[in-house]
Amino acid sequence: MKVSLQERDGQRGIEVTVIAPPRDPRVPRLLAAIRLCGGRISGYESAASTRRRMVALADVSSVRTAGDHAELLLADGSTLQSASRLGELEATLVGGADAAGADAAGADAANGAATSAFVRVSRQEIVNLDNALTIRPEFGSRLLLGLAGGHQALVSRTYAPVVKHAIGIKS
């Protein structure tokens, strides 16, 4: 794979062009990763559907495993099927802005990218804390998050301290 960068004076925003041979199996995942950096994610309305829908990351309440792929739970109550696995999405969603630094986060905001606060809450789920409406303690040092769209996420004992820290609760 050849990657090149051209910086132009006066260029506004980032433009990405992918040139590939027909039916290269790496292209769909590459495009999905690029779209995530732009603050958008795509999914299918069902596993059998060929209709793809693009949504802003800010509209995603939760991402959870569903067999061999990830499921996007949206703030409007709908669900989309992602072609990617949870682990593949996690690298971009969890700590994306923090890992890039404040300057990059500011540049993303200027380019319209979402800066939603995604955090892993269990081995099976990542939650957008910007869409968390309620938090309730549960038995065994766990937490229950009520999310936009009527979804709920159980925060495991392992990830509870991370979630508490992210929302400003001292343990």
Accessible surface in RSA format (square Angstrom, percent):
REM  Atomic radii and reference values for relative SASA: ProtOr
REM  Chains: A
REM  Algorithm: Lee & Richards
REM  Probe-radius: 1.40
REM  Slices: 20
REM RES _ NUM      All-atoms   Total-Side   Main-Chain    Non-polar    All polar
REM                ABS   REL    ABS   REL    ABS   REL    ABS   REL    ABS   REL
RES MET A   1   167.66  86.8  82.07  54.3  85.59 203.8  79.86  67.9  87.79 116.3
RES LYS A   2   187.20  91.3 153.05  93.9  34.15  81.3 101.91  91.7  85.28  90.8
RES VAL A   3   127.71  84.0  94.53  85.6  33.18  80.0  97.75  84.9  29.97  81.3
RES SER A   4    89.58  75.7  54.95  73.3  34.63  79.8  32.02  68.2  57.55  80.6
RES LEU A   5   146.07  81.3 114.11  81.6  31.96  80.3 115.98  81.5  30.09  81.0
RES GLN A   6   132.94  74.3 104.48  76.4  28.46  67.8  41.72  88.8  91.23  69.2
RES GLU A   7   153.54  88.2 116.25  87.9  37.29  88.8  44.04  85.2 109.50  89.4
RES ARG A   8   148.95  62.5 129.21  65.9  19.74  47.0  50.70  69.3  98.25  59.5
RES ASP A   9   157.34 110.2 123.40 122.8  33.94  80.3  42.72 100.5 114.62 114.3
RES GLY A  10    75.18  92.7   0.00   N/A  75.18  92.7  44.06 120.9  31.11  69.7
RES GLN A  11    85.02  47.5  53.63  39.2  31.39  74.7  30.15  64.2  54.87  41.6
RES ARG A  12   220.59  92.6 192.70  98.2  27.89  66.4  74.52 101.8 146.07  88.5
RES GLY A  13    36.66  45.2   0.00   N/A  36.66  45.2  18.12  49.7  18.53  41.5
RES ILE A  14   145.45  82.8 108.37  80.7  37.08  89.4 112.05  80.7  33.40  90.6
RES GLU A  15   130.91  75.2  99.68  75.4  31.23  74.4  42.82  82.8  88.09  71.9
RES VAL A  16    79.75  52.5  46.57  42.2  33.17  79.9  49.42  42.9  30.32  82.2
RES THR A  17   100.40  71.4  68.93  69.9  31.47  75.0  54.93  73.8  45.47  68.7
RES VAL A  18    53.21  35.0  21.22  19.2  31.99  77.1  24.16  21.0  29.05  78.8
RES ILE A  19   164.95  93.9 131.63  98.1  33.31  80.3 134.94  97.2  30.01  81.4
RES ALA A  20    44.00  40.5  12.42  19.2  31.57  71.8  16.87  23.8  27.12  71.8
RES PRO A  21    87.88  64.0  77.26  70.4  10.63  38.6  83.83  69.2   4.05  25.2
RES PRO A  22   108.28  78.9  82.61  75.3  25.67  93.3  94.29  77.8  13.99  86.9
RES ARG A  23   218.78  91.9 178.68  91.1  40.10  95.5  91.91 125.6 126.86  76.9
RES ASP A  24    18.25  12.8   8.93   8.9   9.33  22.1   6.60  15.5  11.66  11.6
RES PRO A  25   115.31  84.0  93.74  85.4  21.57  78.4 103.19  85.2  12.12  75.3
RES ARG A  26   141.80  59.5 135.24  68.9   6.57  15.6  68.84  94.1  72.96  44.2
RES VAL A  27    32.76  21.6  32.65  29.6   0.11   0.3  32.76  28.5   0.00   0.0
RES PRO A  28    85.84  62.6  75.61  68.9  10.22  37.2  80.86  66.8   4.97  30.9
RES ARG A  29   117.11  49.2 110.60  56.4   6.51  15.5  51.34  70.2  65.78  39.9
RES LEU A  30    60.63  33.8  55.26  39.5   5.37  13.5  59.74  42.0   0.88   2.4
RES LEU A  31    55.12  30.7  54.92  39.3   0.20   0.5  54.92  38.6   0.19   0.5
RES ALA A  32    27.88  25.6  24.96  38.5   2.91   6.6  26.80  37.7   1.07   2.8
RES ALA A  33    45.80  42.1  43.41  67.0   2.40   5.4  45.12  63.5   0.68   1.8
RES ILE A  34    54.28  30.9  49.16  36.6   5.12  12.3  51.19  36.9   3.09   8.4
RES ARG A  35    68.87  28.9  63.21  32.2   5.67  13.5  22.85  31.2  46.03  27.9
RES LEU A  36     9.70   5.4   5.09   3.6   4.61  11.6   5.09   3.6   4.61  12.4
RES CYS A  37    87.03  65.8  70.74  78.9  16.29  38.3  32.07  81.3  54.96  59.3
RES GLY A  38    43.60  53.8   0.00   N/A  43.60  53.8  31.20  85.6  12.40  27.8
RES GLY A  39     4.00   4.9   0.00   N/A   4.00   4.9   1.07   2.9   2.93   6.6
RES ARG A  40   104.29  43.8 104.29  53.2   0.00   0.0  42.80  58.5  61.49  37.3
RES ILE A  41     7.44   4.2   6.33   4.7   1.11   2.7   7.44   5.4   0.00   0.0
RES SER A  42    19.56  16.5  11.64  15.5   7.93  18.3   0.00   0.0  19.56  27.4
RES GLY A  43     0.41   0.5   0.00   N/A   0.41   0.5   0.41   1.1   0.00   0.0
RES TYR A  44    68.09  31.8  68.09  38.7   0.00   0.0  32.54  24.5  35.55  43.8
RES GLU A  45    77.86  44.7  59.19  44.8  18.67  44.5  20.82  40.3  57.04  46.6
RES SER A  46    51.92  43.9  48.91  65.3   3.01   6.9  41.40  88.2  10.52  14.7
RES ALA A  47    92.90  85.4  54.28  83.8  38.62  87.8  59.73  84.1  33.17  87.9
RES ALA A  48    98.74  90.8  64.91 100.2  33.82  76.9  75.90 106.9  22.84  60.5
RES SER A  49    33.10  28.0  13.99  18.7  19.11  44.0  17.72  37.7  15.37  21.5
RES THR A  50   132.75  94.4 106.84 108.3  25.91  61.7  75.77 101.8  56.98  86.1
RES ARG A  51   155.71  65.4 148.64  75.8   7.07  16.8  62.24  85.1  93.46  56.6
RES ARG A  52   104.92  44.1  77.63  39.6  27.29  65.0  15.99  21.8  88.94  53.9
RES ARG A  53    71.70  30.1  67.66  34.5   4.04   9.6  26.92  36.8  44.78  27.1
RES MET A  54    62.62  32.4  44.43  29.4  18.18  43.3  43.86  37.3  18.76  24.8
RES VAL A  55    11.08   7.3   7.75   7.0   3.33   8.0  11.08   9.6   0.00   0.0
RES ALA A  56    30.23  27.8  28.96  44.7   1.27   2.9  28.96  40.8   1.27   3.4
RES LEU A  57    14.18   7.9  14.18  10.1   0.00   0.0  14.18  10.0   0.00   0.0
RES ALA A  58    50.17  46.1  43.14  66.6   7.03  16.0  43.43  61.2   6.74  17.9
RES ASP A  59    70.11  49.1  69.98  69.7   0.13   0.3  12.12  28.5  57.99  57.8
RES VAL A  60     0.58   0.4   0.58   0.5   0.00   0.0   0.58   0.5   0.00   0.0
RES SER A  61     0.00   0.0   0.00   0.0   0.00   0.0   0.00   0.0   0.00   0.0
RES SER A  62     0.00   0.0   0.00   0.0   0.00   0.0   0.00   0.0   0.00   0.0
RES VAL A  63     0.15   0.1   0.15   0.1   0.00   0.0   0.15   0.1   0.00   0.0
RES ARG A  64    90.43  38.0  90.43  46.1   0.00   0.0  17.31  23.7  73.13  44.3
RES THR A  65    56.45  40.1  42.60  43.2  13.85  33.0  31.19  41.9  25.25  38.2
RES ALA A  66    28.74  26.4  16.42  25.3  12.32  28.0  27.68  39.0   1.06   2.8
RES GLY A  67    80.06  98.7   0.00   N/A  80.06  98.7  44.72 122.7  35.34  79.1
RES ASP A  68   102.68  71.9  88.82  88.4  13.86  32.8  31.29  73.6  71.39  71.2
RES HIS A  69    39.96  21.8  37.53  26.1   2.42   6.2  32.39  33.4   7.56   8.8
RES ALA A  70     0.00   0.0   0.00   0.0   0.00   0.0   0.00   0.0   0.00   0.0
RES GLU A  71    26.02  14.9  26.02  19.7   0.00   0.0   0.03   0.1  25.99  21.2
RES LEU A  72     0.00   0.0   0.00   0.0   0.00   0.0   0.00   0.0   0.00   0.0
RES LEU A  73     1.79   1.0   1.79   1.3   0.00   0.0   1.79   1.3   0.00   0.0
RES LEU A  74     2.10   1.2   2.10   1.5   0.00   0.0   2.10   1.5   0.00   0.0
RES ALA A  75    34.11  31.4  21.07  32.5  13.03  29.7  21.38  30.1  12.73  33.7
RES ASP A  76   103.55  72.5  60.63  60.3  42.91 101.5  49.97 117.6  53.58  53.4
RES GLY A  77    37.34  46.0   0.00   N/A  37.34  46.0  14.15  38.8  23.19  51.9
RES SER A  78    39.23  33.1  29.44  39.3   9.79  22.5  38.59  82.2   0.64   0.9
RES THR A  79    46.73  33.2  33.54  34.0  13.19  31.4  19.38  26.0  27.35  41.3
RES LEU A  80     1.26   0.7   1.26   0.9   0.00   0.0   1.26   0.9   0.00   0.0
RES GLN A  81    29.77  16.6  29.66  21.7   0.11   0.3   7.33  15.6  22.45  17.0
RES SER A  82     6.50   5.5   3.63   4.8   2.87   6.6   0.57   1.2   5.93   8.3
RES ALA A  83    70.00  64.4  49.51  76.4  20.49  46.6  58.48  82.3  11.53  30.5
RES SER A  84     9.36   7.9   9.31  12.4   0.05   0.1   0.21   0.4   9.15  12.8
RES ARG A  85   133.01  55.8 132.78  67.7   0.23   0.5  34.58  47.3  98.42  59.7
RES LEU A  86     7.34   4.1   5.18   3.7   2.15   5.4   5.18   3.6   2.15   5.8
RES GLY A  87    48.58  59.9   0.00   N/A  48.58  59.9  30.62  84.0  17.97  40.2
RES GLU A  88    82.27  47.2  61.72  46.7  20.55  48.9  47.76  92.4  34.51  28.2
RES LEU A  89     5.05   2.8   5.05   3.6   0.00   0.0   5.05   3.5   0.00   0.0
RES GLU A  90    47.77  27.4  47.43  35.9   0.34   0.8  10.76  20.8  37.01  30.2
RES ALA A  91    85.88  79.0  53.10  81.9  32.79  74.6  65.34  92.0  20.55  54.4
RES THR A  92    42.17  30.0  30.17  30.6  11.99  28.6  17.66  23.7  24.50  37.0
RES LEU A  93     9.20   5.1   0.92   0.7   8.28  20.8   2.98   2.1   6.22  16.7
RES VAL A  94    46.34  30.5  33.56  30.4  12.79  30.8  33.56  29.2  12.79  34.7
RES GLY A  95    28.62  35.3   0.00   N/A  28.62  35.3  23.07  63.3   5.55  12.4
RES GLY A  96    28.22  34.8   0.00   N/A  28.22  34.8  20.08  55.1   8.14  18.2
RES ALA A  97    39.12  36.0  27.47  42.4  11.65  26.5  29.61  41.7   9.51  25.2
RES ASP A  98   128.15  89.8 102.73 102.2  25.42  60.1  34.66  81.6  93.49  93.2
RES ALA A  99    95.19  87.5  52.53  81.1  42.67  97.1  65.10  91.7  30.10  79.7
RES ALA A 100    57.52  52.9  24.28  37.5  33.24  75.6  36.11  50.8  21.41  56.7
RES GLY A 101    29.62  36.5   0.00   N/A  29.62  36.5  29.62  81.3   0.00   0.0
RES ALA A 102    89.78  82.5  66.12 102.0  23.66  53.8  72.72 102.4  17.06  45.2
RES ASP A 103   134.01  93.9 118.77 118.2  15.24  36.0  43.82 103.1  90.18  89.9
RES ALA A 104    35.88  33.0  28.69  44.3   7.18  16.3  34.64  48.8   1.24   3.3
RES ALA A 105    22.74  20.9  21.26  32.8   1.48   3.4  21.89  30.8   0.85   2.3
RES GLY A 106    41.83  51.6   0.00   N/A  41.83  51.6  34.94  95.9   6.90  15.4
RES ALA A 107    51.76  47.6  42.78  66.0   8.98  20.4  50.02  70.4   1.74   4.6
RES ASP A 108    49.03  34.3  48.86  48.6   0.17   0.4   0.66   1.6  48.37  48.2
RES ALA A 109    62.79  57.7  42.77  66.0  20.02  45.5  45.06  63.5  17.73  47.0
RES ALA A 110    90.09  82.8  46.95  72.4  43.14  98.1  59.75  84.1  30.33  80.4
RES ASN A 111    78.43  54.1  42.62  41.2  35.81  86.2  23.40  56.3  55.03  53.2
RES GLY A 112    63.53  78.3   0.00   N/A  63.53  78.3  35.98  98.7  27.54  61.7
RES ALA A 113    13.00  12.0   4.52   7.0   8.48  19.3   4.52   6.4   8.48  22.5
RES ALA A 114    31.89  29.3   6.87  10.6  25.01  56.9  16.76  23.6  15.13  40.1
RES THR A 115    76.29  54.3  50.32  51.0  25.97  61.9  21.57  29.0  54.72  82.7
RES SER A 116    21.49  18.2   2.64   3.5  18.85  43.4   1.14   2.4  20.35  28.5
RES ALA A 117    46.34  42.6  37.09  57.2   9.24  21.0  46.34  65.3   0.00   0.0
RES PHE A 118    12.85   6.4   2.86   1.8  10.00  26.0   2.86   1.7  10.00  28.6
RES VAL A 119    12.28   8.1  12.28  11.1   0.00   0.0  12.28  10.7   0.00   0.0
RES ARG A 120    31.96  13.4  31.37  16.0   0.59   1.4  12.81  17.5  19.15  11.6
RES VAL A 121     0.00   0.0   0.00   0.0   0.00   0.0   0.00   0.0   0.00   0.0
RES SER A 122    13.21  11.2  13.21  17.6   0.00   0.0   9.35  19.9   3.86   5.4
RES ARG A 123   191.67  80.5 175.96  89.7  15.72  37.4  60.02  82.0 131.66  79.8
RES GLN A 124    94.52  52.9  94.52  69.1   0.00   0.0  42.01  89.4  52.51  39.8
RES GLU A 125    17.46  10.0  17.46  13.2   0.00   0.0   1.04   2.0  16.42  13.4
RES ILE A 126     0.00   0.0   0.00   0.0   0.00   0.0   0.00   0.0   0.00   0.0
RES VAL A 127     0.00   0.0   0.00   0.0   0.00   0.0   0.00   0.0   0.00   0.0
RES ASN A 128     0.00   0.0   0.00   0.0   0.00   0.0   0.00   0.0   0.00   0.0
RES LEU A 129    19.98  11.1   8.19   5.9  11.80  29.7   8.33   5.8  11.65  31.4
RES ASP A 130    95.02  66.6  62.14  61.8  32.88  77.8  26.68  62.8  68.35  68.2
RES ASN A 131    19.38  13.4  18.20  17.6   1.18   2.9   1.18   2.9  18.20  17.6
RES ALA A 132    32.82  30.2  10.68  16.5  22.14  50.4  10.85  15.3  21.97  58.2
RES LEU A 133   128.23  71.4  94.70  67.8  33.53  84.3  99.03  69.5  29.21  78.6
RES THR A 134    86.95  61.8  77.55  78.6   9.41  22.4  73.78  99.1  13.17  19.9
RES ILE A 135    65.86  37.5  42.74  31.8  23.12  55.7  42.75  30.8  23.11  62.7
RES ARG A 136   129.88  54.5 129.46  66.0   0.42   1.0  56.52  77.2  73.36  44.5
RES PRO A 137   107.48  78.3  95.60  87.1  11.88  43.2  95.88  79.2  11.60  72.1
RES GLU A 138    53.43  30.7  37.36  28.3  16.07  38.3   8.69  16.8  44.74  36.5
RES PHE A 139   182.78  91.4 167.29 103.6  15.49  40.3 176.81 107.2   5.98  17.1
RES GLY A 140    28.21  34.8   0.00   N/A  28.21  34.8  22.44  61.6   5.77  12.9
RES SER A 141    82.07  69.4  58.45  78.0  23.62  54.4  34.28  73.0  47.80  67.0
RES ARG A 142    80.38  33.7  78.77  40.2   1.61   3.8  16.40  22.4  63.98  38.8
RES LEU A 143    11.35   6.3  11.35   8.1   0.00   0.0  11.35   8.0   0.00   0.0
RES LEU A 144    25.13  14.0  24.02  17.2   1.11   2.8  24.02  16.9   1.11   3.0
RES LEU A 145     1.94   1.1   1.94   1.4   0.00   0.0   1.94   1.4   0.00   0.0
RES GLY A 146    13.06  16.1   0.00   N/A  13.06  16.1  12.31  33.8   0.74   1.7
RES LEU A 147     3.86   2.1   0.03   0.0   3.83   9.6   0.03   0.0   3.83  10.3
RES ALA A 148    17.49  16.1  16.34  25.2   1.15   2.6  17.49  24.6   0.00   0.0
RES GLY A 149    32.06  39.5   0.00   N/A  32.06  39.5  10.73  29.4  21.33  47.8
RES GLY A 150    73.71  90.9   0.00   N/A  73.71  90.9  39.47 108.3  34.24  76.7
RES HIS A 151    29.58  16.2  23.38  16.2   6.20  15.9  15.47  15.9  14.11  16.4
RES GLN A 152   114.14  63.8  92.87  67.9  21.27  50.6  22.96  48.9  91.18  69.2
RES ALA A 153     0.98   0.9   0.00   0.0   0.98   2.2   0.98   1.4   0.00   0.0
RES LEU A 154    74.85  41.7  65.15  46.6   9.70  24.4  65.15  45.8   9.70  26.1
RES VAL A 155     0.00   0.0   0.00   0.0   0.00   0.0   0.00   0.0   0.00   0.0
RES SER A 156    31.63  26.7  30.38  40.5   1.25   2.9  30.37  64.7   1.26   1.8
RES ARG A 157   160.76  67.5 152.94  78.0   7.82  18.6  45.04  61.6 115.73  70.1
RES THR A 158   104.54  74.4  83.37  84.5  21.18  50.5  57.57  77.3  46.97  71.0
RES TYR A 159    52.60  24.6  52.60  29.9   0.00   0.0  25.98  19.5  26.62  32.8
RES ALA A 160     3.69   3.4   3.69   5.7   0.00   0.0   3.69   5.2   0.00   0.0
RES PRO A 161    73.13  53.3  68.74  62.7   4.39  16.0  69.36  57.3   3.77  23.4
RES VAL A 162    76.83  50.6  72.28  65.4   4.55  11.0  76.17  66.2   0.66   1.8
RES VAL A 163     0.00   0.0   0.00   0.0   0.00   0.0   0.00   0.0   0.00   0.0
RES LYS A 164    58.88  28.7  58.88  36.1   0.00   0.0   9.74   8.8  49.14  52.3
RES HIS A 165   152.85  83.5 140.05  97.3  12.80  32.7  89.58  92.3  63.26  73.6
RES ALA A 166    57.59  53.0  19.32  29.8  38.27  87.0  27.64  38.9  29.95  79.3
RES ILE A 167    70.38  40.1  36.34  27.1  34.05  82.1  44.37  31.9  26.02  70.6
RES GLY A 168    63.10  77.8   0.00   N/A  63.10  77.8  34.94  95.9  28.15  63.1
RES ILE A 169    76.62  43.6  68.35  50.9   8.27  19.9  72.18  52.0   4.44  12.0
RES LYS A 170   193.75  94.5 165.64 101.6  28.11  66.9 114.80 103.3  78.95  84.1
RES SER A 171   120.34 101.7  47.39  63.2  72.95 168.1  70.13 149.3  50.21  70.3
END  Absolute sums over single chains surface
CHAIN  1 A    10898.8       8055.6       2843.2       5998.7       4900.1
END  Absolute sums over all chains
TOTAL         10898.8       8055.6       2843.2       5998.7       4900.1
